[in-house]
Amino acid sequence: MKTPLETARTRRYPHLVATGDRRASRRIILVANAPIRNAEPDHEPVFVGVGMLDRRGELSPLGRDVVLAGIVDLAKRTRLDRCVVWAADDCSWVTADGRVRPGRRPPVAVDTLDPYFYEHMPLEAEDCWTVALPEGCDSTHLCIRQVDATRVEVCPGEPIVLGDFSDRIQDGERDPAAHLLDAEGRLAPPPIWRGLPVTSVDDWEILGPVQPAEDGIILRDPTPASLRKACEAVAQARLPDELFDRCWRAARPELAFTPVGILEAA
């Protein structure tokens, strides 16, 4: 039997979609009629009160009003846009200034840090070239992505987090990582998980291939000088000539080649 915390975490609606990231992310909204043991309001919005859920365990009209008011306050405090998804065809767009716009086509989240939803949300990789950066740079890699025939995007890259099980289960909860553990109780995921290759396991974190971590700088018909300036702005470091040459070979517009997949620049 699910604990109240697991029940709240695995409820499909409502949930938040954070649209400011490169990949739209699904975030938990915890709703209950009574206090939830072990809930962490610092990490996820928690709304508790009599009448928040109806007899079927679904959000009541009162609950919807309370949740929307709370997310409006959250958006204004954090200065970040949010979208509350109430159902497959019902959402509320909340802007950073607290304005609310109703919608019938909710954004589709492709990423999540909710361990109960990992395997319900496969990931797709962006095609790009990757260049490993020296230690001390802001990111571990540069990602160079061909936008179209003339435009190139240079962005910071990091191994994508496929799953993070660092928050271990509470009393009575089902362990969402149970089927991924080996005989010694360590994470041992399959080679392909959530649609992407697993590149490493760091304690309770499963990592995948290098992907753009955030939006970067888009150049039209880049010259060596403009590309170097963009790469060094993203890396926040002066790049050795040999490393920049790899970036140039990946991005130069005269190459009649469209990268497919995640390729390491030679």
Secondary structure, DSSP 8 states (H G I E B T S, - for coil): ---HHHHHHT--SSEEEE-SSSS-EEEE-EEESS--TT--TTTS-EEE-TTSB-TTSSB-HHHHHHHHHHHHHHHHHHT--EEEEEETTEEEEE-TTS-EEEESS-----EE--TTTGGGS------EEEEE--TTSSSSEEEEEE-SSSEEEEEEEEEEEEEE--S---TT---TTGGGB-TTS-B---SEETTEE--EEETTEEEEEEEE-S--EEEES--HHHHHHHHHHHHTS---HHHHHHHHHHH-TT------SEEE--
